[in-house]
């Protein structure tokens, strides 16, 4: 086949992907619809690199991969949404072990990105520095815009929701990015959400180790600020996603909070009893438009859920949590609602699991003077927090009006934390604490720092059963 690039047509004549596959080691011009991208990372040298997958009328599945290299991250293509159109000039067709793909050479190749949705907009929203715009290119962009109208939805149906998450690799997830944070130098964490509740996880920690090795409230070293928490939805699990061992995966900051994405080939692990997503070297993602059918489906399910009081309860707690409270005047709320509530002092009714107590044995729950004082770690699908049981609230919690015997308290404590009656705590057998109702009130201990000294206390709650 003749070389498809000539001096005369190099900037505005394009070949179909199916034809480009037969032009090994030649420079060609391509135009295609972007279906997915990799997360930019550092190459083995000094460059940054990423991979896009493109399709056109001639090759709609599985598409062709285009590998990009650039001296700085900002020079790589930053695709706003799956379904956008990319114009590529003078890319080289290569045969790699993964198949035939196109190589974008930073010395002579160029690109331009166009919105795929707006049929009338032919102005690229990102171009490489050496891109040469030609009016003749508009007809090729218009052709793909028209072709894309008849294509199926951007997002695929082979994905998990957070309520279906399980340990393992190579899962697909559609979610909304809520926040991106650098948890340690050069290590980034994504906080994502889809409106559903991740399943509860068994607890493996030893109760007697809570003092020296307390179960963490979050995976990141420092808790997110209240300002950030106030931007999170109050219902549904916020999943942490990290780059894991993907050395050099530095492109997470270019992702945008507030966007819906589809991750392909991520893994899920359990860390300190919390679900965590792990990005792998083969992870790919697609930014989804807000009007994608699956995005609208997620949003609609969430809207229906928050309009119903029972929808604010954990989805896995039904038919009903085991224990009741005396404070029935207020609706159920989540722990995320509690943490982000607009006022420092307030009262709440929640459905939670009690993960740990400090002290870890009922014989130590009362001070030498006889006063109850203990700290419990509470969890629901949205958050964890510490709450205190003190004085008469502790009496009411375990006995109602009178303090029960130690043997009775041990049985109640075991039931509350999911400890089997015959199990020795030191064996650290996995526990599955039941869902229970409880009342919380927030207060502060320093009037000069009311938000920084905000605490939580259980009140008006008695264990039944």
N, C-alpha and C positions, 0 to 999 in steps of 0.2 A: 504493500500500500504506500502511496505517496505520503511524504511528510505533510501533515495537515496544517502546519503553520507556515505561512509565507510572510514576507515583509508587508505585503499589501493587506492581507486579511487578518493579521495576528491579533488585532484588538477588538474585532467585532463579529467574526464568524465562529460559530460554536459547533462542536460535534456532539452527537448523541453519546450517552454513556456506553451503550452497547457497542458502538463503533470504537470508542476510546479504548475499550478492553483489548482490542486487537492491535494497538499501536505501541508496543513496548519500547521504552527508552526514547520516545518522541515527545516533543512539546505540543500540547493541544490546548484549546480553549474550551471550557466546559461551563454549563449553567445548569443548576439543579436546585431542587427543594431540599432543605436540610431537615433530616428526620431525628438525628441525635448527635450529641457531642460528648467528648471526653472532658474530664476536668484538667485544666492546664497543669503541667508539672515541669520540673527541670529535667532536661535531657541528660544523657551521660556526659555531655560536654558542658559548655557554658550557656547554651541556648535554653529557651523555654519551648515546649511543644504541646500540641493538642491534636485531636483527630475529630473530623466531622464525617458524617455519613450523608450522602446525597442520593437522590433518586430523580428520574425524569420519566417521560412517557415511554421510553424504550427500555427502561430498567427500573421498575418500581419495587422490586424485591430481589435480593436483600439490599440493593444499593451499592454504591462504591464509597470506599473510605478515602479521605483526603487527609494527608499528614502535613501539619504546618510546623515550621520552626521560625523562631524570632528571637531577637536579642533581648527584648523586654516583654513582659506579660501584656502590656497595653497594645502591642503590635499584633497580637494574635486575634483572630476573629472572635467577637463576643456576640453570639447569636441571641437575639432578644427572645425569640419564640420558635419552637418547632413549627415547620411549615413556612418559615422565611426562605427567601431565595438568595443564593450566592452565585455570583459571576466570577469565574476563575480564568485568568489569562496566563498562558505559557507555563502550565504545570506539566510535570514529567510523569509519564505512565511507567510504573515500576512493578516488577513481579516479586512480591515478598512472601515469606513463608505462610503468612496469613491469607494470601491471595493477591490478586492484581489490584493495585491502588494508585492514587495520584499523589505526587510529591510536590508540595509548594516550596519552591526554592526562594529564600529571602533575597537573593541577588537579582533575580529577573522576573519572578512571578508576581502577580498582583491579584487583588480580590476586591469585591464590593458586595455589601449585604443590603438587601431590600426587604421591606415588610411584605409578607406573603398575603396578608388579609386585605389590605386596601387596594382595590383594583386600579385606582386612578393615580396612585403615588409611585412615580418612577425615580424618585430621588433617593439614593442609597443613604442609610443611616450610619454606615461605617465603611471606610475604604482604606486600603493600604496606601502608604505614602506615594507609591509610584503608579497608582491607578490612573488610567487615561480614559475619561468618560467620553462616550460617543453616542450621539442621538440614535444611531442605527441599532444600538443594543436594546432599546426600549421594546422592540417587537418581540425579542426573545424572552424578556422578562414578562411581557404581557401574555405571551403564549403559555408560560408556566403558571401564571396567576389564573388563567382560565382553566387550565388542566387541573389545577389543585382544587377547584370548586367541586369537581365530581369525585374527589378522592375521599376515602373513609376518614373517620376521626383521627386526629393527631395521636391521641393516647391509645394504647392497646388495652385489651380487656384481660390480659393475662397478668394481673397484678394482685398483690395482697393489700388489704387495709390493715391498719394497726391492730384492729380487734382479732386479726387472723395471724399475727406475727408468731413466728416459731424459730427456734435455733437452727442454723444452717446457712448455706451459701446459695448464691445465684437466684435471689428473689428480686422481683420488681415491685416498686412502691410508688404510688402517686400521693403526693403530699404538698403542703404549703410550707415554704420556708418562712419561719417567724423571726428568726434572729441568727446572726452569725457572729461568733465571738472567738478571739484569740485567747485560749485558755492558758497556754504557756507560750514562750517565745517560739514563733514559727509553727505552732500547732493550733489548728483551728477546729471549732466545733459548730455544727449546724443544729439548730433547734427547729424541728419540723412537726407538722400536725395535720390530721385529716378529719377530725371531729369525732373519731371513735376511741374506745378505751382499749389499750393494750391489756392482755390477760394478766391477772395477778401471778406473781412468782413465789415459789416456795422460799422460805427463809432458812438459811444454813448457818447463821451465826450462833455462837454459844452465848446464852443469857449472862453467864458469869463474866464474860469478857467485855461487856458493854462499857464498863468504866474506862478500861485502857484502850480498847479498840471499838469505839462506837460505830454503829452502822451509819454511813454517811447519808445526809439529806439530799445530796445531788452528786453527780459524777465529776463535775468541774470543781477545782480546788476552792474557789470562792463563789459564794452564792451570787446569782444575778441580782442587780439592783431592783428595788421596788419599781422604779420608773420603767424598766424593761418588762417586769412581770405584769405590769398594768396594760401592756400591749398584747399580752397573750390571751387567747380565748379562755373563758373560765370552765369550759366543759371539753373533755377530750384529752387524751394523753399527748404531752409534748415529748417527742422522742429525740434523744441526743444522737447525732451521727458524727463519727470521727473518721479521719483518714487512716487510722490504724497504722499498719506497717508500710503504707504506700510512700516510700521514700521519695522526697522531692515533690510531693503533690501540694504545690503552693498556690494553686489557682482558686481555692475556696473563697477568698475575699471578693472575687469578681461576681459571685452569685449574689442575687439581690433578695433581700427580705421582702416579703409580701407577694412573691411570685409562686405559682404552682409549677411543680416539676414532676417528671417521671424518672425515677432512678431505675436503671437496669443493672442486674448483677451486683447486688449488695448482699452482705451477710448480716445476720442478727446474732448477738450474743447477750448473755446476762452478766452484768457486772454489779456486785453489791446488791443483788436483788432488783436491779433496774434494767430494763431493756435498752440496748444500745445498737445502733446501726453502724456497720463498718464498711467504708468505701474500699474497694479492691482495685488492683491495677486495671482490670477489665471493666470496671464500672463505667457506664455511659449514662447520660442524662438528656432529657428533652425539656426545655421550658415550654409550658403549656399555656395557651391563651385562656383568659378568664371565662370565655364562653364555650370552652370545650365541654362536650356532653358529660364526661366523667367528672370534671371539675364542678359543673353545675349540680350534678347528682350528689357529690360530697357536701356541697354548701347547702343544698336543699334538705338533706338528712339532718345536718347540724341545726338548721333553723327550726325544723320540726321538733327536734329534741329539746332545745332550750325553752321552747314555748310550753313544755309540759314539766310540771314539778318532778315527776318520776324520772324524766329524762336527765335530770341533774344528778341522779344517783348512779353509782357504778353499774354498768350493764351486766356485770357478772354477779351482782348481789341478789338477784331475784331467785326464788319468789319473794323473799323478804329478809332483811338483816335480822340477826338473832335477838338483839337486845333493844330495849326501848328507853326513852327519856321522859322526864317530866315536863320538858320545855317544848310544848307542841305548837306554840303560837306562830312560829316562823317556818317558812318552807325550807326544804333541804337545799344546801349549797355545797360546792366543792371546796377542797382545801386551797385551790388556786384562787377561788373567789375570796376566801378568808385572807390569804396573803396579800392580795391586791386591793382589798376593800379601801374605800376612800377615806374612812375615818379610823383613827387610832383605836378607839374603844368601841366595841360592838359585841353583840351576841349572835351566835350562829348554831344551826343544827346540821350535822354532817353524818354521812355513812362512811366509816373508815375501817381499816385493819390496824390492830395494835401490833407493831413489829417487835418492840423490845420495851422493857421497863428498867429503870435505874433507881434503886438497887434491883438486882435480878431475882431476889428471893423474897417472898412475902414476909418472912420473919424480920426483914430489915426495913419494912415500909414505914415503921413508926419510930420516931425519935425516942430517946430515953424518957422524955417527958410525956410520951403517949400520943403526940401529934402525928397524924399522917403527913408524909412528904415524900413524893416520888415523881419521877419524870418518865413520861411515856413517849415513844416515837410512833406517830400516826402516819398512815399512808392511805391515799386513794389514787385513782388512775391519773390525777393531775399533779400531785405534789406530795411531799413529805414535810412534816414539821414536828417540833418538840412541844409537848403540852405538859402542864403540871397538875397533879392531884394533891390538894393540900387541905389539912384540917378536916372540917365537917364535910367537905366535898369528897374526901377519901372515905370517910365513914359511910356516907350515902352510897358511894360507888360500889363498895363491897358488901355492905350490910343493910342498907336502908336506914334503919333507926339505931341499930346496935352493932357493935364491932363483932364480926364472926370469929370463930376459933381459927387458929393457924391452919389446921387441917382443911377447914372449909375454904379459907382464902387460897390455899395452895391449889385446891381443885378448881376454884373459879379462875385463878391466875393461869393455870394450865389450859383451861378451855378458852380463855381469852386470847392466848398466844398460839393456840393450835398445837400444844404439847400433849402427846399421848400420856395417859395416866401412868402407865408402867414405865415410861421412858425416863432414863437418867439424863438430866440436862447436859452432863459432860459429854454424852455421846454425839451431841449436835446433830441429831436426826432431823432431816428437813421438816419444817413446820409450815402449815397452811392456815394462818390465822383466819377466823371467820369475819365476815362483815358485821359490824355492830353500829348502832346509832349512838351518837353522843352529842352533848351540847358543849360548845366552846365559847369562851369570852376572851376578848383581847384587852390588854391593859398595858401601861408603861410603868417603868420603875425609876425613870429620871425625867423630871419635868423640863429639864434643859435640853433633852434629846429624846423627845417622845417617840419618834419613829425608830431611832437607833436602839432604843431600850424596850421596844414593843415585845410583849410576851403573850403566851396563850395558856389558858387554864380550863380544865374540864369542870363543869358544874351541872347540877340538876340531872344527873345520870345515875341509874342503878342497874347493875347487871341482873338480868332475869334469866332463869334457866340453869 
